[in-house]
């Protein structure tokens, strides 16, 4: 079939920044999701240990029969607080306590807090619920610490850090893509506005009208280029 008229141009599909961002953020890493959930469980166990040790310290100081046990519980509260902070993985914390970045060191700290919480239970007391909370919180945090130590020996912590770095890189790529799409939209808008102005000036010059404060050579050059583009189509 011969072509005598204008060729129909097929518009290329444009991938927007939102669709590109959805493609890159479609699926979070399941491994990192499991690690975050386990970190939440560990933090809750450490918070429970803090509550139990605070109650035990208050009881020891209040009755005055065992001041050393109260001091011991205060140290347990302080170290358990570091366990909770370590699970947040703040850059400030990791920077000054490098050992908390590694799962073996983090697990050993959790086991130490669990042992401190479980130590010196007062079975002769009437408050059996406090002893029960001590057992629950200590064994739960002990289990988390053992899992951390075994996982650290198997280099799962290193795998997590590698995947976290990949996730950060992907998020940065998404932000850069969104910024490029935004700038491209602004440039396209400026191009459309400038083209509209040029077309208006060309039409005015073609109709024989005088345009003030404008170089005639510029208008003729622009008009000639547009006329050639129209003839080529």
C-alpha positions as a printed Julia matrix, in Angstrom:
233×3 Matrix{Float64}:
  0.0     0.0     0.0
  1.37    3.41   -1.02
  1.61    6.26    1.41
  0.28    9.57    0.1
 -0.64   11.41    3.27
  0.77   11.99    6.63
  2.2     9.12    8.56
  0.44    8.44   11.8
  2.87    8.52   14.65
  2.44    5.91   17.35
  2.85    7.48   20.8
  5.33    5.72   23.02
  4.06    4.59   26.42
  5.33    6.75   29.24
  6.14    5.26   32.57
  5.24    7.67   35.32
  7.19    8.06   38.52
  4.34    6.67   40.6
  4.13    3.48   38.53
  7.91    3.11   38.58
  7.92    3.61   42.33
  5.21    0.99   42.72
  7.22   -1.47   40.65
 10.31   -0.99   42.79
  8.38   -0.98   46.09
  6.02   -3.76   45.12
  7.37   -6.49   47.41
  9.24   -5.9    50.64
 11.92   -8.39   51.49
 10.27  -11.24   53.48
 13.54  -11.97   55.27
 13.75   -8.4    56.57
 10.09   -8.51   57.59
 10.74  -11.64   59.68
 13.8   -10.01   61.26
 11.79   -6.91   62.17
  9.02   -9.01   63.73
 11.58  -10.94   65.76
 13.13   -7.65   66.85
  9.72   -6.46   68.07
  9.28   -9.67   70.08
 12.73   -9.23   71.61
 11.99   -5.61   72.5
  8.71   -6.61   74.19
 10.52   -9.31   76.2
 13.16   -6.78   77.29
 10.47   -4.25   78.25
  8.75   -6.94   80.32
 12.07   -7.63   82.04
 12.41   -3.92   82.77
  8.95   -3.81   84.35
  9.6    -6.9    86.47
 12.96   -5.63   87.69
 11.52   -2.22   88.49
  8.77   -3.82   90.6
 11.33   -6.02   92.36
 13.64   -3.06   93.03
 10.81   -0.96   94.44
  9.74   -3.83   96.65
 13.3    -4.4    97.89
 13.94   -0.73   98.72
 10.48   -0.28  100.2
 10.71   -3.11  102.66
 14.37   -2.47  103.37
 15.19   -6.12  103.89
 17.45   -6.55  100.83
 19.07   -3.38   99.53
 21.64   -5.32   97.49
 18.87   -7.04   95.56
 17.39   -3.62   94.77
 20.74   -2.35   93.46
 21.09   -5.55   91.45
 17.65   -4.97   89.9
 18.59   -1.39   89.0
 21.55   -2.67   87.01
 19.27   -5.19   85.32
 16.9    -2.38   84.32
 19.77   -0.34   82.88
 21.16   -3.21   80.8
 17.68   -4.24   79.62
 17.18   -0.67   78.43
 20.29   -1.07   76.25
 18.75   -4.26   74.83
 15.64   -2.34   73.78
 17.71    0.47   72.28
 19.87   -2.03   70.38
 16.77   -3.45   68.68
 15.98   -0.03   67.21
 19.31   -0.18   65.33
 19.78    3.58   65.42
 22.93    4.75   63.7
 23.9     6.72   66.8
 23.75    3.58   68.97
 25.55    1.35   66.47
 28.26    3.97   66.02
 29.26    4.07   69.68
 28.47    0.44   70.6
 29.77   -1.47   67.61
 29.36   -4.81   69.37
 25.57   -4.4    69.31
 25.64   -4.47   65.52
 26.63   -8.15   65.6
 24.01  -10.67   66.56
 26.31  -12.75   68.75
 27.1    -9.79   71.0
 23.46   -8.73   71.06
 22.36  -12.25   71.98
 24.92  -12.51   74.8
 23.64   -9.25   76.24
 20.06  -10.52   76.12
 21.04  -13.77   77.84
 22.83  -11.76   80.55
 19.7    -9.66   81.19
 17.56  -12.8    81.3
 19.85  -14.36   83.89
 19.83  -11.18   85.98
 16.03  -11.09   85.85
 15.76  -14.73   86.88
 18.37  -14.47   89.67
 17.4   -14.44   93.37
 13.65  -15.1    93.06
 11.75  -14.68   96.32
  9.66  -17.87   96.4
  8.76  -17.27  100.05
  6.91  -14.07   99.16
  3.14  -13.88   98.98
  3.37  -12.14   95.59
  3.59  -15.26   93.45
  2.49  -13.3    90.37
  5.76  -11.32   90.47
  7.76  -14.55   90.46
  5.65  -15.81   87.56
  6.38  -12.63   85.58
 10.07  -13.01   86.33
 10.04  -16.53   84.94
  8.07  -15.61   81.83
 10.13  -12.55   80.95
 13.49  -14.15   81.7
 12.84  -17.34   79.72
 11.37  -15.41   76.8
 14.37  -13.08   76.59
 16.7   -16.05   77.09
 15.13  -17.8    74.09
 15.55  -14.65   71.99
 19.19  -14.38   73.05
 19.89  -18.01   72.13
 18.31  -17.48   68.71
 20.44  -14.37   68.2
 23.65  -16.19   69.14
 22.94  -19.17   66.87
 21.89  -16.88   64.0
 25.02  -14.8    64.46
 27.21  -17.89   64.3
 25.45  -18.87   61.06
 26.18  -15.37   59.64
 22.49  -14.54   59.3
 23.18  -11.13   60.8
 25.62  -10.37   57.98
 22.99  -11.47   55.46
 20.5    -9.12   57.05
 22.89   -6.17   56.82
 23.54   -6.91   53.14
 19.82   -7.03   52.38
 19.22   -3.86   54.35
 21.85   -2.1    52.26
 20.14   -3.3    49.09
 16.8    -2.04   50.36
 18.28    1.35   51.17
 19.84    1.52   47.71
 16.51    0.63   46.09
 14.67    3.29   48.07
 17.29    5.86   47.09
 16.88    4.84   43.44
 13.12    5.33   43.74
 13.58    8.8    45.19
 16.05    9.71   42.44
 13.64    8.43   39.79
 10.79   10.47   41.24
 13.0    13.57   41.24
 14.01   12.99   37.61
 10.38   12.5    36.58
  9.4    15.7    38.34
 12.17   17.66   36.59
 11.25   16.13   33.24
  7.65   17.23   33.72
  8.8    20.77   34.45
 11.02   20.82   31.36
  8.22   19.49   29.17
  5.9    22.19   30.47
  8.49   24.87   29.68
  8.99   23.4    26.21
  5.25   23.46   25.53
  5.01   27.09   26.62
  7.99   28.14   24.48
  6.64   26.3    21.46
  3.27   28.01   21.85
  4.97   31.42   21.91
  7.0    30.59   18.8
  3.9    29.43   16.94
  2.08   32.64   17.8
  4.98   34.77   16.59
  5.25   32.74   13.39
  1.53   33.11   12.65
  1.7    36.83   13.25
  4.65   37.23   10.89
  3.04   35.04    8.22
 -0.11   37.17    8.31
  2.0    40.27    7.65
  1.62   41.81   11.1
  4.42   43.8    12.71
  5.8    42.53   15.99
  7.51   45.13   18.1
 10.74   44.66   19.99
 11.52   41.45   18.14
 14.25   40.69   15.63
 12.69   39.93   12.24
 15.51   37.56   11.33
 14.8    35.45   14.37
 11.13   35.24   13.52
 11.9    34.36    9.89
 14.37   31.65   10.94
 11.9    30.1    13.35
  9.08   30.36   10.83
 11.19   28.78    8.1
 12.13   25.84   10.31
  8.51   25.29   11.27
  7.44   25.55    7.62
 10.0    22.95    6.64
  8.82   20.62    9.36
  5.24   21.0     8.14
  6.31   20.24    4.54
  8.23   17.17    5.61
  5.22   15.64    7.39
